Amino acid sequence: MAETILELKNAAIYQRENLILSEVDVEINQGDFVYLIGKTGTGKSSFMKTLYGDLSLSEGEGSIVGFDLRKLKQKEIPHLRRKLGVVFQDFKLLNDRTIKDNLMFVLKATGWKEKKAMENKIDEVLGKVGMKTKNFKYPYQLSGGEQQRIAIARALLNDPELILADEPTGNLDPQTSVEVMEVLKEINKNGRTILMATHDYALLLKYPSKTLKCDGQKVFEVVQKSA
Ligand SMILES: Nc1ncnc2c1ncn2[C@@H]1O[C@H](COP(=O)(O)OP(=O)(O)OP(=O)(O)O)[C@@H](O)[C@H]1O
């Protein structure tokens, strides 16, 4: 049996006092590729934020990569984030430094010390996203698709057990979205678990996989119809 990486039981998710999602029961196993879909404002980002500790879980049960979300303390959040790779729609790269220095910054912030090991790791993750030759560039010198590849490489630095991608193709054109999706699929094929929020139905049709939907304050699994 595959190991459970994420489990929510009867969870409720709030933004301040507003209930966004309730009775949430979700299980994600090691190696899964899971989509999270739903119209704008239905709670996809709130769901993701709960998983990476940006919103606290105050009702129900939740565990993710070995952390109990109900008991998560502020000071544990960096440890949780280290076991997760988070990818955002807007890349969130630091524009004042090169790609290599963006990645170096994360390694230093997460406790890496040895220069050679850091350089090897940077080479390894850039290789995985096909961006090894661009390490001297600045983010603004790269296209959106290239920047997102770098953001995915950054998410891989600490060998996360789970990658949370919130609309990773939201700012990209259809062709570039497919390229970024290929990168994510390849990473998943190598055993990494991925949860991806999206409203790009073309991608869902092209790359069918388990799909969760947010609607009417609930999250449920939907069966995709083939095109
Ligand atoms: N910081 C906040 N404070 C209060 N309410 C919020 C906050 N952030 C989001 N909300 C509300 O929570 C609901 C869900 O928002 P959320 O961003 O999770 O939806 P979403 O499905 O990710 O939407 P989108 O596809 O537009 O990103 C919305 O009604 C939104 O107005």
The ligand as an SDF file (V2000), in Angstrom:
LIG
                    3D

 31 33  0  0  0  0  0  0  0  0999 V2000
   -7.3810   37.1140    3.1430 N   0  0  0  0  0  0  0  0  0  0  0  0
   -8.6970   36.8720    2.9960 C   0  0  0  0  0  0  0  0  0  0  0  0
   -9.6030   37.3570    3.8900 N   0  0  0  0  0  0  0  0  0  0  0  0
  -10.9120   37.1190    3.7570 C   0  0  0  0  0  0  0  0  0  0  0  0
  -11.4500   36.4050    2.7600 N   0  0  0  0  0  0  0  0  0  0  0  0
  -10.6200   35.9030    1.8320 C   0  0  0  0  0  0  0  0  0  0  0  0
   -9.1980   36.1060    1.8980 C   0  0  0  0  0  0  0  0  0  0  0  0
   -8.6250   35.4830    0.8520 N   0  0  0  0  0  0  0  0  0  0  0  0
   -9.6330   34.9040    0.1560 C   0  0  0  0  0  0  0  0  0  0  0  0
  -10.8220   35.1460    0.7370 N   0  0  0  0  0  0  0  0  0  0  0  0
  -12.1290   34.6630    0.2760 C   0  0  0  0  0  0  0  0  0  0  0  0
  -12.1230   33.2610    0.3000 O   0  0  0  0  0  0  0  0  0  0  0  0
  -12.8410   32.7280   -0.8080 C   0  0  0  0  0  0  0  0  0  0  0  0
  -11.9820   31.6880   -1.5100 C   0  0  0  0  0  0  0  0  0  0  0  0
  -10.8430   32.3380   -2.0790 O   0  0  0  0  0  0  0  0  0  0  0  0
   -9.6600   31.5150   -2.7330 P   0  0  0  0  0  0  0  0  0  0  0  0
   -8.6120   32.5090   -3.1160 O   0  0  0  0  0  0  0  0  0  0  0  0
   -9.2950   30.4130   -1.8390 O   0  0  0  0  0  0  0  0  0  0  0  0
  -10.3840   30.9510   -4.0250 O   0  0  0  0  0  0  0  0  0  0  0  0
   -9.7750   30.3030   -5.3270 P   0  0  0  0  0  0  0  0  0  0  0  0
  -10.6480   29.1560   -5.6740 O   0  0  0  0  0  0  0  0  0  0  0  0
   -8.3390   30.0190   -5.1240 O   0  0  0  0  0  0  0  0  0  0  0  0
   -9.9390   31.4360   -6.3900 O   0  0  0  0  0  0  0  0  0  0  0  0
   -8.9940   31.8300   -7.6360 P   0  0  0  0  0  0  0  0  0  0  0  0
   -9.1970   30.7500   -8.6550 O   0  0  0  0  0  0  0  0  0  0  0  0
   -9.5510   33.1460   -8.0490 O   0  0  0  0  0  0  0  0  0  0  0  0
   -7.5900   31.9240   -7.1210 O   0  0  0  0  0  0  0  0  0  0  0  0
  -13.2360   33.9110   -1.6670 C   0  0  0  0  0  0  0  0  0  0  0  0
  -14.5910   34.1850   -1.4220 O   0  0  0  0  0  0  0  0  0  0  0  0
  -12.3720   35.0320   -1.1760 C   0  0  0  0  0  0  0  0  0  0  0  0
  -13.0480   36.2490   -1.2750 O   0  0  0  0  0  0  0  0  0  0  0  0
  1  2  1  0
  2  3  1  0
  2  7  2  0
  3  4  2  0
  4  5  1  0
  5  6  2  0
  6  7  1  0
  6 10  1  0
  7  8  1  0
  8  9  2  0
  9 10  1  0
 10 11  1  0
 11 12  1  0
 11 30  1  0
 12 13  1  0
 13 14  1  0
 13 28  1  0
 14 15  1  0
 15 16  1  0
 16 17  2  0
 16 18  1  0
 16 19  1  0
 19 20  1  0
 20 21  2  0
 20 22  1  0
 20 23  1  0
 23 24  1  0
 24 25  2  0
 24 26  1  0
 24 27  1  0
 28 29  1  0
 28 30  1  0
 30 31  1  0
M  END
$$$$
